């Protein structure tokens, strides 16, 4: 018989990378699909508000939660199958994302190397459609399995059902990530056998060139991305942060042309739909926020896109700084920045 471990009055500060103070009335650590089913079938938890928590790396905790927090800790890494074109690699939702990426490379399955050193868990990757250096999870995604916590049924979501967008998916669009409707148990990735390195981003190309690598392997790209991120991004264990705090805004080609005429140094990236992605970090730096604090929080001095907790911050402090940055970027460039992390409770 499956027995769930439930912790009352759980401290959530060590469970979010911004180290913000919050408590949960109840916290259940889910280590298997059977445990999730047992919780869904338990009448004690019917009607109780739920929130599914992964690694807490994309989260701004804004206060205590009177319901049940589910800590997704399901393990597992395996080759689930293969065909002529790809390997299908499955991972439990509770696997550390970076460790999983490194495991795929060591096992001879390239394709996720550009996403090295992104904080968080595997189960959160498709929710946010994480991406970096020219690659998004959606491009390597096969399907995921998620348990409907209202009825206890396991449902499989393919890429179409996930409705991926830029840092977006159906789990955010429908609010399921906030309501605790679904608990992702495992994610399966499709990694191409005909692999080619993605090195079009200048930082990656420059890192490889500096190392004298003209024909990079997947491990070389992973090492380059890891080195770049370690230089630019603070370790959450040393300086609490949630990674990139704002999405890179995507604007019309006309607006981009106007901005580039006025600001020739603005980094831009053409999109398949004709729109143009702008570098949020550059906009924030030009608006005067790089290395600048507001109370106990600030924008990191080595990378303006990173919001850091200098010590003793609350969710309210984070929200105030984010709003100030948004207002200044909007006033100077006419561009609205959207936060990447989830505010909870909203």
N, C-alpha and C positions, 0 to 999 in steps of 0.2 A: 504493500500500500504506500502511495506517495504521501509524504508528510512535508508540508511547506514550513519553512522557517520564517516567522513574522516578527519583525522588530518594531516595538512601539516607541513613539517619540524619537524617531531616528534623526540624527544630525546629518544634514545634507552638505555641509561645508566641505568635507573632504571628498565629496562625490561630484563636485563641479570645478572645472579648471580655473575659473575666475575666483574661487575660494570665497564665494558670497555666502553670508549666513542665512540659513533657512532650516526648518525642521519639517518632517513629515509625521503625521499622526500614526501611520503604519507604513512599513516598508517590507516588501517580500522580494527575496532574491530568487530569480527563476533560473534554474540550471538545466532544465529539460523541457521538451514539449509536453511531457506527461504532467510535470508540475504546473505548467500553464493551464492545461485542461482541468486539473484538479481545482485550481483556483476559480476557473470559469464556472465549474459545477457546484462550488461551495455556496450555499444560500446566504451565508454571512456577508458575502461581498457584493451581492446583487444590489444595484442602486447606489453603491458607494463610489464617489468620484475617484477616477484612476488617472495615473500619469506614468508613462513608460520612460524610464531613464536608462541611457546607455553609459557612455563614458563622461557625460556632462561637459563635453568640450565645445558644444555649440548652444550654450544655455546661459541665460541671465535669470537667476533666481530672484524674484521680487518680493518674497515673503514666505511665510509658513503655508503648508498645504494640509488641509484637514482630512484629506482622503487617503488613498492607498497608492504609494509609489511602487512600481514594479521595476526592479533592477534586472535588466536583461544580462544574463551571464552564461548563456548557452555556448559550450565549447564545440570544437571540431574543425578539422581541415582534411580534405580528401579530394582525390581525382574522382569525380562522379561519372565520367564517361568521356568519350572522344568520338570525332568523326574525321572525315578526310581533311577538313578545314580548321578544326579547332579542338582544344581541350576544354572540358567543362569542370571547373574547380568549385567545390562547395565549401562554405565556411559557416560555422555557427555564429549567431548574431552577437555573442559575447566575446568573440575573438578581437584582440587588439588589432586595429587596422594596419599599422605599420609593420607589426610582427608578421601578420598574414601576408602582406606584400613581399616581405623579405623571404618568407617561406616559399612562395610561388617561384621566386627567382632561383633560390637554391635548388628547388626541385626540377628546374628546367622548363618552367611555364612562364615565358615573358608576356608582357602586355600591360602590367599595372605599375611599371617602374616610375612613370611620371607623377604618380600619386604617392610616392614615398614620403614618410614623415608627417603625413596629415594626421592630427590627433583624433582619437575617438575609436569607436567600435565598428565592426563590420555591419551590424544591423542598422546603424544610423547612416551608412554611406548612401544607400539608395533614397532614403527619405530626403536628404539634402541634395542628392545628385552631386556629390563632392567632385571637385575638379581642380586641376592645377597644371600649368605649363603645357597647355594645348590638349589636355585629355579630360574627359568627364566619365564618371562611372557608367553612365548610360551607354557609352560606346563599347563597353566590355561586359555588359549585363546580359544574362540569360533569363533568369527568373528568381523570384524569392518565395518563400513559404511564410505565411503569417497566420496566427491563430486569432479567430474572431472571439474575443473575450466575452461577448454577450451571449453566444450560443455554443462555444466550445468547438467549432468546426475549423479545420485547417483549410486555408485557401491559397492557391498558387496564383501569383501575379507575374505575367510576362511583361515585356517592355511596354507594350501598348497599354496594358492595364495600369501600369505605373504612371503614365502620362507625364513623362519627364520633361522638364523645362530647365532653364538656367537656375541652378541652385533650388530646384523645385521638383515636386512629384505630387501624385494624388494624395499621399499621406499628409502633405501640408495643405493642399488645395481643399480637401474635405475636412481638415481640422482633426484628423485621426491621431496625429502625433500629440495633440494636446488633450484629447478626450480619453486616451487609453483604449480606444476601440479595438485596435489590432496590436498584437505583439509579434514582431518579426522574429522567427525562430532560426532561419538559415537563408543565405544568399548564394546563388550559383552564378559564376562568371564564365563568359565565353572568351577564351584567350586564343588568338589566331596563331596557327602554325606557321603561316607566312608572315613573320614578324618583320617590321621595319622600325627603326628608331624615330621618335618624334623629337626633333631638336630645333624646331623653327623659332622657339622663344630665344631671344638674344642672350639671356642669362645662362641658359643651358648650353647653347652653342659656345659661348665664351668660356664657360667652366671646362668644357671638354677640350677646347683649343688650348687653354692654359695648361692642361695636363698632357698635351701632345697626342690626343686621341682623335684620329681622323675617321676611323670606322668603329664607332662605339658598339659594344654589346649592351644588352639590357642592364646588366649589372653596372656598367659604366654610367649609363643614364641615371640609374637609381642613386649611385654615389654622387653624381653631379648635383642632382636635385636635393639630396640630403645635405650636402655641403652648403648649398645656397640657402636652404631654409634655416640651417643652424646658424648661419651668419646673420640672417635678417630677423629671425623670430626668437623671442625669448622662450626658455624652457619653463612651462607652467609650474614646475616644482620649485623653481627659483623666483620667478616673477609671474604671479597668476594672470592668465589671459585666456581668451577664447579663440585664438588664431585670428584670421582676417575678420574684422568686425563688420565691414560693409561690403556689399556686393559691388563688383565693377559695373557701373551703369551702362546700359545699352540704349543708344539714342538713334534718331533718324540720321540718314546720310546728310541731309540738309543742315541739321543742327550741328553735326560733327564738322562739317565743312566750315561753318561759321566759327566754331570754337578753335579749329586748327588755324584759321586765318588770324585769329586774335592771339593764339597761344601756340606758336609753331613747335614748341618742345613737348606738347601734350602727346603721350603715347596712346595710340589708337590701334584697334584690331578689327578688321573688316569681318562681318558675319555672313553666313550663307544666305540669310534672308535679305541682305542689302543694308541692314542696319550696321552700326559701328559700336564696338565696345570701348569704353574709356577706362583708363587706369585710375581707380578710386584713390589709391595711395598718393598719386601725383596731385590730384585735386585737393586732397586733405592737406598735403604739405604746402601747396601754394596758398591755401587759405590760412596758413600760419599755425597749424595745429601739431606739426611734428615735434615731439618732445615737450609738448605743453600740457600742463595739468589743470584740472578743475577739481579742487578738493582732493580726495584720496585716489582719484583715477586720472589717467592721462593717455595720450597717444604716444606710443613707444618712440624713443629717440632714434632708433635704427631703422624703423619701418613705420611710417605714419598710418598704415592701415590697421595696426594692432593696438587695441585698447587694453591697457594694463591696470591692474589693481595694485596701487603703491602700498596698500596696507590698511585694513579696517574698513574697506568700502562696502556699501550695500547695493542692492539692485537699483534703488532710487538714485544713487550717485552715478551709476553707469548710464541710466536713462537720461539724466541731465546732461552729461557730457556728450552722449550720442546726439541728442537734440541740438546742442550748441554747434557741434561739427556740421550737422545737416543744414542748419540755418546759415552758417557762414559759406558753405560750398554752394548752396542754392543762391545766396545773394551775389556771390562773385561770378559764378559760371552758369546759373540758370539750370542746374542739374540737381535732381533729387537723389540722394543716396539712401539705399534701403539696407537695414541691418541684416546680417546673415544669421546671428543667433536668435533663438526663440526666447521671448520673454515669458516667464511662467512664475506664478499665475499672471496672466496677461493684465 
